[in-house]
Amino acid sequence: MFAKRKKRPFIEVTKLSSLIAEDVEITGDVCFSSGIRIDGRVKGNVIARTVEGQTRALLVLSEKGQIEGSVNCGDAVINGTVIGDLDIEHFLELQSNSRVSGTIRYEHLQMDVGASVRGQLLAKAENRPATGQVLELAVDKAASAERR
């Protein structure tokens, strides 16, 4: 009854210090070290700088935002479109309007109903068993049941 609850990963939203507004389009890589919110469009890689050996910077991509390129950061909240790979060191939240085309590498993942991923989901090897576990989504289970 009073068992200890497992600590859930969390994101420090207070780290946001930069904004790429809705009417801004950037062609080229974007590097940041604290936190960034993207409401506009980036045609290039979005990369968090490593500070004291850790990549704990936060990326928030709003429903209006779009990235065409790879993303590498500590934490990310995605609600827009990413065409490219995501490499997230700590916690990734894919909200209901997110659309990702590419390989996603993550430590912790929260995926809301409605989020779309076209590519692979790969849990980082740290804290994971070495077995070749495959994530089978409910849609895939229904399709494979119909084929039988």
Biotite code that builds the C-alpha atoms (Angstrom):
import biotite.structure as struc

atoms = struc.array([
    struc.Atom([0.000, 0.000, 0.000], chain_id="A", res_id=1, res_name="MET", atom_name="CA", element="C"),
    struc.Atom([2.768, 2.418, 0.902], chain_id="A", res_id=2, res_name="PHE", atom_name="CA", element="C"),
    struc.Atom([5.374, 1.114, -1.525], chain_id="A", res_id=3, res_name="ALA", atom_name="CA", element="C"),
    struc.Atom([7.874, 3.614, -2.802], chain_id="A", res_id=4, res_name="LYS", atom_name="CA", element="C"),
    struc.Atom([7.040, 4.928, -6.229], chain_id="A", res_id=5, res_name="ARG", atom_name="CA", element="C"),
    struc.Atom([9.643, 4.683, -8.923], chain_id="A", res_id=6, res_name="LYS", atom_name="CA", element="C"),
    struc.Atom([11.071, 8.098, -9.747], chain_id="A", res_id=7, res_name="LYS", atom_name="CA", element="C"),
    struc.Atom([9.940, 9.212, -13.172], chain_id="A", res_id=8, res_name="ARG", atom_name="CA", element="C"),
    struc.Atom([12.289, 11.227, -15.347], chain_id="A", res_id=9, res_name="PRO", atom_name="CA", element="C"),
    struc.Atom([11.425, 14.888, -15.610], chain_id="A", res_id=10, res_name="PHE", atom_name="CA", element="C"),
    struc.Atom([12.293, 17.858, -17.774], chain_id="A", res_id=11, res_name="ILE", atom_name="CA", element="C"),
    struc.Atom([13.385, 21.240, -16.438], chain_id="A", res_id=12, res_name="GLU", atom_name="CA", element="C"),
    struc.Atom([11.316, 23.624, -18.568], chain_id="A", res_id=13, res_name="VAL", atom_name="CA", element="C"),
    struc.Atom([12.967, 26.596, -16.865], chain_id="A", res_id=14, res_name="THR", atom_name="CA", element="C"),
    struc.Atom([16.084, 25.934, -18.959], chain_id="A", res_id=15, res_name="LYS", atom_name="CA", element="C"),
    struc.Atom([14.527, 27.566, -22.048], chain_id="A", res_id=16, res_name="LEU", atom_name="CA", element="C"),
    struc.Atom([16.545, 30.662, -22.911], chain_id="A", res_id=17, res_name="SER", atom_name="CA", element="C"),
    struc.Atom([16.162, 31.038, -26.703], chain_id="A", res_id=18, res_name="SER", atom_name="CA", element="C"),
    struc.Atom([13.285, 31.151, -29.154], chain_id="A", res_id=19, res_name="LEU", atom_name="CA", element="C"),
    struc.Atom([13.110, 30.645, -32.902], chain_id="A", res_id=20, res_name="ILE", atom_name="CA", element="C"),
    struc.Atom([9.811, 32.344, -33.644], chain_id="A", res_id=21, res_name="ALA", atom_name="CA", element="C"),
    struc.Atom([7.074, 31.084, -35.948], chain_id="A", res_id=22, res_name="GLU", atom_name="CA", element="C"),
    struc.Atom([7.987, 33.429, -38.805], chain_id="A", res_id=23, res_name="ASP", atom_name="CA", element="C"),
    struc.Atom([11.737, 32.568, -38.718], chain_id="A", res_id=24, res_name="VAL", atom_name="CA", element="C"),
    struc.Atom([13.452, 30.087, -41.035], chain_id="A", res_id=25, res_name="GLU", atom_name="CA", element="C"),
    struc.Atom([17.082, 29.149, -40.421], chain_id="A", res_id=26, res_name="ILE", atom_name="CA", element="C"),
    struc.Atom([19.227, 27.355, -42.970], chain_id="A", res_id=27, res_name="THR", atom_name="CA", element="C"),
    struc.Atom([22.247, 25.823, -41.260], chain_id="A", res_id=28, res_name="GLY", atom_name="CA", element="C"),
    struc.Atom([23.059, 24.132, -37.976], chain_id="A", res_id=29, res_name="ASP", atom_name="CA", element="C"),
    struc.Atom([21.769, 25.511, -34.684], chain_id="A", res_id=30, res_name="VAL", atom_name="CA", element="C"),
    struc.Atom([23.924, 24.925, -31.579], chain_id="A", res_id=31, res_name="CYS", atom_name="CA", element="C"),
    struc.Atom([22.697, 25.718, -28.071], chain_id="A", res_id=32, res_name="PHE", atom_name="CA", element="C"),
    struc.Atom([23.729, 24.962, -24.510], chain_id="A", res_id=33, res_name="SER", atom_name="CA", element="C"),
    struc.Atom([20.814, 25.674, -22.176], chain_id="A", res_id=34, res_name="SER", atom_name="CA", element="C"),
    struc.Atom([17.391, 25.420, -23.766], chain_id="A", res_id=35, res_name="GLY", atom_name="CA", element="C"),
    struc.Atom([15.655, 26.408, -26.981], chain_id="A", res_id=36, res_name="ILE", atom_name="CA", element="C"),
    struc.Atom([12.070, 26.552, -28.199], chain_id="A", res_id=37, res_name="ARG", atom_name="CA", element="C"),
    struc.Atom([11.482, 26.280, -31.940], chain_id="A", res_id=38, res_name="ILE", atom_name="CA", element="C"),
    struc.Atom([8.205, 27.578, -33.363], chain_id="A", res_id=39, res_name="ASP", atom_name="CA", element="C"),
    struc.Atom([9.716, 28.257, -36.798], chain_id="A", res_id=40, res_name="GLY", atom_name="CA", element="C"),
    struc.Atom([11.658, 26.139, -39.268], chain_id="A", res_id=41, res_name="ARG", atom_name="CA", element="C"),
    struc.Atom([15.259, 24.895, -39.153], chain_id="A", res_id=42, res_name="VAL", atom_name="CA", element="C"),
    struc.Atom([16.854, 23.344, -42.237], chain_id="A", res_id=43, res_name="LYS", atom_name="CA", element="C"),
    struc.Atom([19.942, 21.908, -40.595], chain_id="A", res_id=44, res_name="GLY", atom_name="CA", element="C"),
    struc.Atom([21.029, 20.019, -37.508], chain_id="A", res_id=45, res_name="ASN", atom_name="CA", element="C"),
    struc.Atom([19.979, 21.085, -34.015], chain_id="A", res_id=46, res_name="VAL", atom_name="CA", element="C"),
    struc.Atom([22.809, 20.264, -31.627], chain_id="A", res_id=47, res_name="ILE", atom_name="CA", element="C"),
    struc.Atom([23.189, 20.788, -27.888], chain_id="A", res_id=48, res_name="ALA", atom_name="CA", element="C"),
    struc.Atom([26.672, 21.651, -26.703], chain_id="A", res_id=49, res_name="ARG", atom_name="CA", element="C"),
    struc.Atom([28.233, 19.442, -24.074], chain_id="A", res_id=50, res_name="THR", atom_name="CA", element="C"),
    struc.Atom([28.742, 21.268, -20.761], chain_id="A", res_id=51, res_name="VAL", atom_name="CA", element="C"),
    struc.Atom([30.880, 19.637, -18.076], chain_id="A", res_id=52, res_name="GLU", atom_name="CA", element="C"),
    struc.Atom([30.762, 16.323, -19.920], chain_id="A", res_id=53, res_name="GLY", atom_name="CA", element="C"),
    struc.Atom([26.965, 16.216, -20.107], chain_id="A", res_id=54, res_name="GLN", atom_name="CA", element="C"),
    struc.Atom([24.426, 17.086, -22.770], chain_id="A", res_id=55, res_name="THR", atom_name="CA", element="C"),
    struc.Atom([21.457, 18.170, -20.663], chain_id="A", res_id=56, res_name="ARG", atom_name="CA", element="C"),
    struc.Atom([20.175, 20.997, -22.850], chain_id="A", res_id=57, res_name="ALA", atom_name="CA", element="C"),
    struc.Atom([16.426, 21.088, -23.574], chain_id="A", res_id=58, res_name="LEU", atom_name="CA", element="C"),
    struc.Atom([14.757, 21.333, -26.992], chain_id="A", res_id=59, res_name="LEU", atom_name="CA", element="C"),
    struc.Atom([11.052, 22.174, -27.254], chain_id="A", res_id=60, res_name="VAL", atom_name="CA", element="C"),
    struc.Atom([9.606, 21.903, -30.760], chain_id="A", res_id=61, res_name="LEU", atom_name="CA", element="C"),
    struc.Atom([6.094, 23.356, -30.849], chain_id="A", res_id=62, res_name="SER", atom_name="CA", element="C"),
    struc.Atom([3.221, 22.131, -33.005], chain_id="A", res_id=63, res_name="GLU", atom_name="CA", element="C"),
    struc.Atom([4.118, 24.846, -35.555], chain_id="A", res_id=64, res_name="LYS", atom_name="CA", element="C"),
    struc.Atom([7.845, 24.008, -35.564], chain_id="A", res_id=65, res_name="GLY", atom_name="CA", element="C"),
    struc.Atom([9.745, 21.941, -38.106], chain_id="A", res_id=66, res_name="GLN", atom_name="CA", element="C"),
    struc.Atom([13.299, 20.584, -38.239], chain_id="A", res_id=67, res_name="ILE", atom_name="CA", element="C"),
    struc.Atom([14.845, 19.090, -41.363], chain_id="A", res_id=68, res_name="GLU", atom_name="CA", element="C"),
    struc.Atom([18.039, 17.585, -40.000], chain_id="A", res_id=69, res_name="GLY", atom_name="CA", element="C"),
    struc.Atom([19.390, 15.591, -37.073], chain_id="A", res_id=70, res_name="SER", atom_name="CA", element="C"),
    struc.Atom([18.702, 16.490, -33.446], chain_id="A", res_id=71, res_name="VAL", atom_name="CA", element="C"),
    struc.Atom([21.144, 15.764, -30.618], chain_id="A", res_id=72, res_name="ASN", atom_name="CA", element="C"),
    struc.Atom([20.345, 16.983, -27.101], chain_id="A", res_id=73, res_name="CYS", atom_name="CA", element="C"),
    struc.Atom([19.772, 15.974, -23.492], chain_id="A", res_id=74, res_name="GLY", atom_name="CA", element="C"),
    struc.Atom([15.985, 16.347, -23.191], chain_id="A", res_id=75, res_name="ASP", atom_name="CA", element="C"),
    struc.Atom([13.359, 17.024, -25.853], chain_id="A", res_id=76, res_name="ALA", atom_name="CA", element="C"),
    struc.Atom([9.643, 17.742, -26.048], chain_id="A", res_id=77, res_name="VAL", atom_name="CA", element="C"),
    struc.Atom([8.483, 17.299, -29.641], chain_id="A", res_id=78, res_name="ILE", atom_name="CA", element="C"),
    struc.Atom([5.047, 18.375, -30.855], chain_id="A", res_id=79, res_name="ASN", atom_name="CA", element="C"),
    struc.Atom([6.003, 19.409, -34.403], chain_id="A", res_id=80, res_name="GLY", atom_name="CA", element="C"),
    struc.Atom([7.713, 17.750, -37.374], chain_id="A", res_id=81, res_name="THR", atom_name="CA", element="C"),
    struc.Atom([11.223, 16.307, -37.482], chain_id="A", res_id=82, res_name="VAL", atom_name="CA", element="C"),
    struc.Atom([12.616, 14.902, -40.710], chain_id="A", res_id=83, res_name="ILE", atom_name="CA", element="C"),
    struc.Atom([15.859, 13.343, -39.531], chain_id="A", res_id=84, res_name="GLY", atom_name="CA", element="C"),
    struc.Atom([17.303, 11.324, -36.675], chain_id="A", res_id=85, res_name="ASP", atom_name="CA", element="C"),
    struc.Atom([16.786, 12.115, -32.986], chain_id="A", res_id=86, res_name="LEU", atom_name="CA", element="C"),
    struc.Atom([19.521, 11.241, -30.478], chain_id="A", res_id=87, res_name="ASP", atom_name="CA", element="C"),
    struc.Atom([18.271, 12.135, -26.997], chain_id="A", res_id=88, res_name="ILE", atom_name="CA", element="C"),
    struc.Atom([20.556, 11.525, -24.023], chain_id="A", res_id=89, res_name="GLU", atom_name="CA", element="C"),
    struc.Atom([17.931, 11.519, -21.278], chain_id="A", res_id=90, res_name="HIS", atom_name="CA", element="C"),
    struc.Atom([14.186, 12.063, -21.748], chain_id="A", res_id=91, res_name="PHE", atom_name="CA", element="C"),
    struc.Atom([12.119, 12.354, -24.937], chain_id="A", res_id=92, res_name="LEU", atom_name="CA", element="C"),
    struc.Atom([8.444, 13.292, -24.957], chain_id="A", res_id=93, res_name="GLU", atom_name="CA", element="C"),
    struc.Atom([6.595, 12.858, -28.243], chain_id="A", res_id=94, res_name="LEU", atom_name="CA", element="C"),
    struc.Atom([3.342, 14.781, -27.906], chain_id="A", res_id=95, res_name="GLN", atom_name="CA", element="C"),
    struc.Atom([0.158, 14.066, -29.844], chain_id="A", res_id=96, res_name="SER", atom_name="CA", element="C"),
    struc.Atom([0.933, 16.266, -32.876], chain_id="A", res_id=97, res_name="ASN", atom_name="CA", element="C"),
    struc.Atom([4.537, 15.113, -33.310], chain_id="A", res_id=98, res_name="SER", atom_name="CA", element="C"),
    struc.Atom([5.596, 13.665, -36.663], chain_id="A", res_id=99, res_name="ARG", atom_name="CA", element="C"),
    struc.Atom([9.066, 12.101, -36.806], chain_id="A", res_id=100, res_name="VAL", atom_name="CA", element="C"),
    struc.Atom([10.681, 10.477, -39.851], chain_id="A", res_id=101, res_name="SER", atom_name="CA", element="C"),
    struc.Atom([13.984, 8.915, -38.851], chain_id="A", res_id=102, res_name="GLY", atom_name="CA", element="C"),
    struc.Atom([15.728, 6.834, -36.226], chain_id="A", res_id=103, res_name="THR", atom_name="CA", element="C"),
    struc.Atom([15.069, 7.781, -32.601], chain_id="A", res_id=104, res_name="ILE", atom_name="CA", element="C"),
    struc.Atom([17.624, 6.919, -29.902], chain_id="A", res_id=105, res_name="ARG", atom_name="CA", element="C"),
    struc.Atom([16.511, 7.631, -26.338], chain_id="A", res_id=106, res_name="TYR", atom_name="CA", element="C"),
    struc.Atom([17.058, 6.773, -22.677], chain_id="A", res_id=107, res_name="GLU", atom_name="CA", element="C"),
    struc.Atom([13.450, 7.409, -21.512], chain_id="A", res_id=108, res_name="HIS", atom_name="CA", element="C"),
    struc.Atom([10.464, 7.828, -23.834], chain_id="A", res_id=109, res_name="LEU", atom_name="CA", element="C"),
    struc.Atom([6.939, 9.125, -23.345], chain_id="A", res_id=110, res_name="GLN", atom_name="CA", element="C"),
    struc.Atom([4.758, 8.912, -26.436], chain_id="A", res_id=111, res_name="MET", atom_name="CA", element="C"),
    struc.Atom([1.249, 10.371, -26.471], chain_id="A", res_id=112, res_name="ASP", atom_name="CA", element="C"),
    struc.Atom([-1.673, 9.011, -28.474], chain_id="A", res_id=113, res_name="VAL", atom_name="CA", element="C"),
    struc.Atom([-1.586, 10.529, -31.960], chain_id="A", res_id=114, res_name="GLY", atom_name="CA", element="C"),
    struc.Atom([2.199, 10.845, -32.204], chain_id="A", res_id=115, res_name="ALA", atom_name="CA", element="C"),
    struc.Atom([3.630, 9.441, -35.426], chain_id="A", res_id=116, res_name="SER", atom_name="CA", element="C"),
    struc.Atom([7.031, 7.809, -35.973], chain_id="A", res_id=117, res_name="VAL", atom_name="CA", element="C"),
    struc.Atom([8.245, 6.557, -39.343], chain_id="A", res_id=118, res_name="ARG", atom_name="CA", element="C"),
    struc.Atom([11.511, 4.837, -38.529], chain_id="A", res_id=119, res_name="GLY", atom_name="CA", element="C"),
    struc.Atom([13.128, 2.975, -35.677], chain_id="A", res_id=120, res_name="GLN", atom_name="CA", element="C"),
    struc.Atom([12.855, 3.436, -31.922], chain_id="A", res_id=121, res_name="LEU", atom_name="CA", element="C"),
    struc.Atom([16.106, 2.387, -30.247], chain_id="A", res_id=122, res_name="LEU", atom_name="CA", element="C"),
    struc.Atom([16.494, 2.390, -26.474], chain_id="A", res_id=123, res_name="ALA", atom_name="CA", element="C"),
    struc.Atom([20.036, 3.257, -25.439], chain_id="A", res_id=124, res_name="LYS", atom_name="CA", element="C"),
    struc.Atom([21.983, 0.261, -24.127], chain_id="A", res_id=125, res_name="ALA", atom_name="CA", element="C"),
    struc.Atom([22.593, 1.839, -20.724], chain_id="A", res_id=126, res_name="GLU", atom_name="CA", element="C"),
    struc.Atom([20.196, 0.427, -18.135], chain_id="A", res_id=127, res_name="ASN", atom_name="CA", element="C"),
    struc.Atom([18.713, -1.976, -20.680], chain_id="A", res_id=128, res_name="ARG", atom_name="CA", element="C"),
    struc.Atom([19.145, -5.748, -20.957], chain_id="A", res_id=129, res_name="PRO", atom_name="CA", element="C"),
    struc.Atom([21.474, -6.853, -23.750], chain_id="A", res_id=130, res_name="ALA", atom_name="CA", element="C"),
    struc.Atom([18.746, -8.924, -25.411], chain_id="A", res_id=131, res_name="THR", atom_name="CA", element="C"),
    struc.Atom([17.430, -7.929, -28.814], chain_id="A", res_id=132, res_name="GLY", atom_name="CA", element="C"),
    struc.Atom([14.009, -6.766, -27.679], chain_id="A", res_id=133, res_name="GLN", atom_name="CA", element="C"),
    struc.Atom([11.689, -5.421, -30.339], chain_id="A", res_id=134, res_name="VAL", atom_name="CA", element="C"),
    struc.Atom([8.901, -2.968, -29.612], chain_id="A", res_id=135, res_name="LEU", atom_name="CA", element="C"),
    struc.Atom([5.690, -4.072, -31.329], chain_id="A", res_id=136, res_name="GLU", atom_name="CA", element="C"),
    struc.Atom([3.047, -1.369, -31.526], chain_id="A", res_id=137, res_name="LEU", atom_name="CA", element="C"),
    struc.Atom([-0.645, -2.167, -31.144], chain_id="A", res_id=138, res_name="ALA", atom_name="CA", element="C"),
    struc.Atom([-1.288, -1.395, -34.821], chain_id="A", res_id=139, res_name="VAL", atom_name="CA", element="C"),
    struc.Atom([1.352, -3.947, -35.810], chain_id="A", res_id=140, res_name="ASP", atom_name="CA", element="C"),
    struc.Atom([-0.185, -6.567, -33.510], chain_id="A", res_id=141, res_name="LYS", atom_name="CA", element="C"),
    struc.Atom([-3.633, -6.136, -35.068], chain_id="A", res_id=142, res_name="ALA", atom_name="CA", element="C"),
    struc.Atom([-2.215, -6.346, -38.593], chain_id="A", res_id=143, res_name="ALA", atom_name="CA", element="C"),
    struc.Atom([-0.228, -9.489, -37.827], chain_id="A", res_id=144, res_name="SER", atom_name="CA", element="C"),
    struc.Atom([-3.297, -11.116, -36.213], chain_id="A", res_id=145, res_name="ALA", atom_name="CA", element="C"),
    struc.Atom([-5.335, -10.450, -39.367], chain_id="A", res_id=146, res_name="GLU", atom_name="CA", element="C"),
    struc.Atom([-2.674, -12.102, -41.543], chain_id="A", res_id=147, res_name="ARG", atom_name="CA", element="C"),
    struc.Atom([-2.792, -15.329, -39.493], chain_id="A", res_id=148, res_name="ARG", atom_name="CA", element="C"),
])
